[in-house]
Amino acid sequence: MERSACAALHPRAGAGRVVQMAPALLERLGLYPGQSIQLCTQVQRALVRVEAAGPGPEDKVYMDSFLMQRMHLPARWPLRLRRSADGRLHVGPFVGILCHRSGPGSPYGPQTTFFRRLIRIGRHLNMAVYVFGPGDVLRPLSAVAGWTWLDGRGWVRRLFPLPHVLYDRGYVTTPVLRLQRWLRGRGVQQFNSLVGSKWWVYRLMRRFPDLAPYIPETRVLRSTADLSAMLRRYGTVYVKAAGGGKGIGIWVISVDRRGGYTYRYTDAQARIHRGRTAHLGAIVQHLLLRPRQPWLIQPRIDLARWRGRIFDVRVLVQRDGSGNWQITGTGARIGRPGSIVSNLYGGGEAWPLEPVLMESLAMTDAQAVALRRRIEHIALRVAHEIDVACRRTGYVGELGIDIAIDRSGRLWFFEANSRTGRNLFRQAGLYDASRLADQRPLEFALHLSGFGGERAGAAAAFA
């Protein structure tokens, strides 16, 4: 039978291998004074003797300061103790966010404030959350020189044990892949490594009869003949990189009345450029020399408009504290006037979905709710199939799934992104969804770590 409790570790000089805790805490964990027990982090072990502490708070555990340093345990940090069925006493959970650090001011770019929120919520859930990169792992010590946020002090670097759970929010590089393999070999649970490219996802979805109708016809751009064939068939096509994102590098190419071709594309700042050419070969050569290949060709979908502006639907699906997929939130992303993309990065706006559907498609409130539920059902199906296909490298814990609606009301699947942002819900005033979007990765990490159960709903009050 497993037992658990929440407590903070406090250093005490000269305590040796003795761990002291309140009698009530000993009883709760099924321990008795004088008992020898293995104290464990993810990898490290230490044989200690437990004793009853004197009068004081129940949530304080006293350990030798040298032993805490050797096991890289943070002092006075709210954590959890778990007595496993084999009799060991586990300390944690430690959750490592894998992300490249770029500089002192905003060290993780747009994700910096998100990571600060995660660390704060983690403390309230009795979890230690830190951020690290491949170069921060000290393999001989089974430790990580991670970064954490302390209110009043800012970003602080200190040694932590190897994580029980890794939450991947960084780039895929060779050092990252090597580190992930090394951590998997030490039992570290991992979630949210990058899913496959757009091309991989499209091919995966086409295997399922209930999802295939939502996938636009897609052809890989290998030569000018590929682009010419799609233009002859559809008149206007989108060309986008299989590994692209944020609405960057999207091309819209059309056949014009003079037998040539007009085009528009977005640059790295999502600004729109326009031009005309008599020959497609120059465009194709330009694209094939650029990274993020392969490039994909799809027919232009006549998207529904809201006040003359294109929009699509972002659904955030996440695993909860029981490991089950849930809809966290759904909102509309509305492109800026004249834009060919709806991404917020490109200057778009976020709105609650139902009012946009009612105005743009002349729906009643009940019809808009029914369409939202249908969209969310598709998103859950997509998430399930991607998770199953990616299981060998870990779990998929969250996906931002983009679904478009054309003027006739037909739905189209555009993209599934495991590095999804959360700004949409704040901008749209969907504050409950915004809070859940921050909480659920840690609740899922708590589930994966095996420390779940205690104070599972505490983050709701904190956020």
Number of C-alpha atoms within 10 A of each C-alpha: 8 13 17 20 20 21 21 19 25 18 20 18 11 12 15 14 16 21 24 24 25 20 18 14 24 19 12 13 19 14 20 15 16 13 11 17 18 17 21 18 21 20 15 16 15 15 13 19 18 21 20 19 19 10 9 9 13 17 17 19 22 23 24 19 18 16 20 17 14 14 21 21 23 19 15 14 15 20 24 24 23 23 23 16 10 9 17 17 23 20 22 25 29 27 28 28 23 21 20 18 16 10 9 8 9 12 15 19 13 10 15 14 13 15 20 20 15 22 23 20 24 25 16 19 27 26 25 27 28 28 27 21 20 18 12 14 19 14 11 6 14 18 21 25 20 23 22 20 19 12 8 6 7 11 15 11 15 14 22 24 28 27 28 25 28 29 25 23 21 20 14 12 10 10 12 19 15 12 16 22 13 13 19 16 10 14 13 22 21 25 23 23 24 17 19 18 19 22 18 12 20 22 14 17 20 15 10 13 9 11 18 17 15 19 19 18 13 16 18 18 20 16 13 15 13 14 24 14 12 19 21 12 10 14 16 20 22 23 23 26 24 19 15 17 16 15 22 21 21 22 25 20 25 20 20 15 8 7 10 13 19 18 19 18 23 20 14 11 13 21 15 19 11 12 10 15 15 13 12 18 15 11 15 18 13 9 21 15 9 11 11 15 18 21 23 20 24 21 20 17 16 12 19 21 20 17 11 13 19 25 29 25 27 28 23 30 26 25 24 23 21 15 17 11 18 16 20 22 23 27 24 27 26 26 25 19 13 10 20 23 27 24 24 20 15 22 16 20 18 24 21 19 20 22 17 21 24 17 14 18 19 11 16 14 13 11 15 20 17 13 18 19 14 12 23 24 13 21 24 20 16 22 25 15 14 21 20 12 16 16 11 8 18 18 21 26 25 28 27 23 25 21 23 24 22 17 13 10 13 12 22 22 24 17 20 26 19 21 18 14 16 18 13 25 25 15 16 18 14 17 13 14 20 20 19 19 22 19 23 23 21 25 24 23 30 29 19 22 21 15 25 20 14 14 12 15 13 15 21 14 8 12 15
